[in-house]
Amino acid sequence: MKILIPVDPEIPVPPTNYGGIERIVDALVTAYRKKGHEVYLLANPESSAKDASAIYKWEALESRGFRNVWRNAWKLYEVAKQVKPDVIHSFSRLMYLYPSLIFLRAKVLMTYQRKISHKSTSLASFVGGRNISFTAISNKMLNHLKLFKNKFTTTYNFTLTDYFVPDESLPKEHLMFLGRIEDIKGTHEAILTAIATNNKLIIAGNIQPGHDEYFNEKVKPYLTNPLIMYVGPVNDELKLYYLQRAKAFLFPIKWEEPFGIVMAEAMSCGVPVIGFRRGSVPEVVKDGINGFIVNNTEEMIEAVNKIGSLDSRIVRADCVSRFSVDVISEQYLTILHKIKLNNNL
């Protein structure tokens, strides 16, 4: 197949630092290419995905704003007209797709990594008809949809299971929290859990503008405690370093997070996940097998005291079987093949 992948213009593929979706796209480009497909990328001008057959550059480097949307929508149309892909597998804005859907009758798979707008997807479904299908990265994301829900397939995110590997020779020294330092991510609850269980906690993540007050009030006062260590943002090398030495990964989210890729990264290292019953946690965590699902901080404290009952080998094996690049890319390709075949009916 000939596959065109557009991804939002702000961050290059692969990203230099932050950029979860861009990491997913870069790995998919490689996986699709290894499976014998031609892959064309439309992305930030600094993109360097090594396995793309060609990389095209967006006209506008910001997603929002009428003029930016208009310029990028026509850029996608021009690239699609030139490449003539069998399918467009889009990770970019839905609005960018309309010229290609209307004038080229392009076949499209739109993958949602963020909240799905019922209004927008209904309109796109009406305009694109059978030429457009959708995937979401968790079942939780689909609960509010009323129309065209049958056009969605849940396809989870993946992690690099060949990179995030266990090292059983290393001592398990701490609990770990990795994510943005803000209330909905539950950094404070992770701190309380670590102190209550007398465990060292590594906190890794960035403080985005507007969340300094939360850090100053809910995190910083605890950094004088020898159990609590904030290491700031981490790259993949440091992330692997801390995960390989972790007893458990704490995920006390307080919002409906679509899919926390950090859960899969932890489990790929054989580290059990203890997460609040929000978002995709009940879909990712198998309670008592690869971690524990809890409802509050008190239950999280109890769960930390039970992590010795879990087998890190089972945690790792479950992750590879469900969240590896090979497994998820094959699921996407199955969907893309069906879309291509519909084009020939």
HUTAKA-V191811 format. One record per pair of residues at least 4 apart in sequence whose C-alpha atoms are under 6 Angstrom apart, sorted by sequence separation. I is the first residue (numbers start at 1). J is the second residue. If there is no record, write none. Layout:
i={I I}
j={J J}
This chain:
i={15 28 33 69 76 79 80 98 99 100 101 121 124 125 128 194 214 215 216 234 240 264 267 277 281 286 287 288 314 319 320 325 333 32 101 194 215 223 234 266 267 287 294 100 285 287 294 194 14 60 13 14 14 40 45 13 39 40 42 44 59 39 40 41 42 43 42 43 139 138 277 134 135 137 274 276 277 133 134 135 136 137 272 273 274 275 276 277 89 135 136 137 272 274 276 87 88 89 90 91 137 30 87 258 259 77 256 257 258 26 73 77 109 111 248 251 252 253 256 107 108 109 110 111 112 248 249 250 251 252 109 111 176 180 248 290 174 175 176 177 178 179 180 181 206 101 118 174 178 200 201 202 203 204 205 206 200 204 205 204 188 12 11 9 12 13 4 6 9 12 14 1 2 3 4 5 6 7 13 4 270 270 270 267 268 267 10 268 9 10 267 186 186 185 184 184 175 184 173 174 175 172 173 174 175 176 177 172 175 172 167 166 4 3 2 5 2 3 4 5 6 7 8 3 5 6 7 6 165 166 164 165 166 164 159 161 193 138 161 158 159 158 158 86}
j={19 32 37 73 80 83 84 102 103 104 105 125 128 129 132 198 218 219 220 238 244 268 271 281 285 290 291 292 318 323 324 329 337 37 106 199 220 228 239 271 272 292 299 106 291 293 300 201 22 68 22 23 26 52 57 26 52 53 55 57 72 53 54 55 56 57 57 58 154 154 293 151 152 154 291 293 294 151 152 153 154 155 290 291 292 293 294 295 108 154 155 156 291 293 295 107 108 109 110 111 157 51 108 279 280 99 278 279 280 49 96 100 132 134 271 274 275 276 279 131 132 133 134 135 136 272 273 274 275 276 134 136 201 205 273 315 200 201 202 203 204 205 206 207 232 128 145 201 205 227 228 229 230 231 232 233 228 232 233 233 218 44 44 43 46 47 39 41 44 47 49 37 38 39 40 41 42 43 49 41 312 315 316 315 316 316 61 319 61 62 319 252 253 253 253 254 246 255 245 246 247 245 246 247 248 249 250 246 249 247 244 244 85 85 85 88 86 87 88 89 90 91 92 88 90 91 92 92 268 269 268 269 270 269 265 268 301 258 324 323 324 324 325 340}
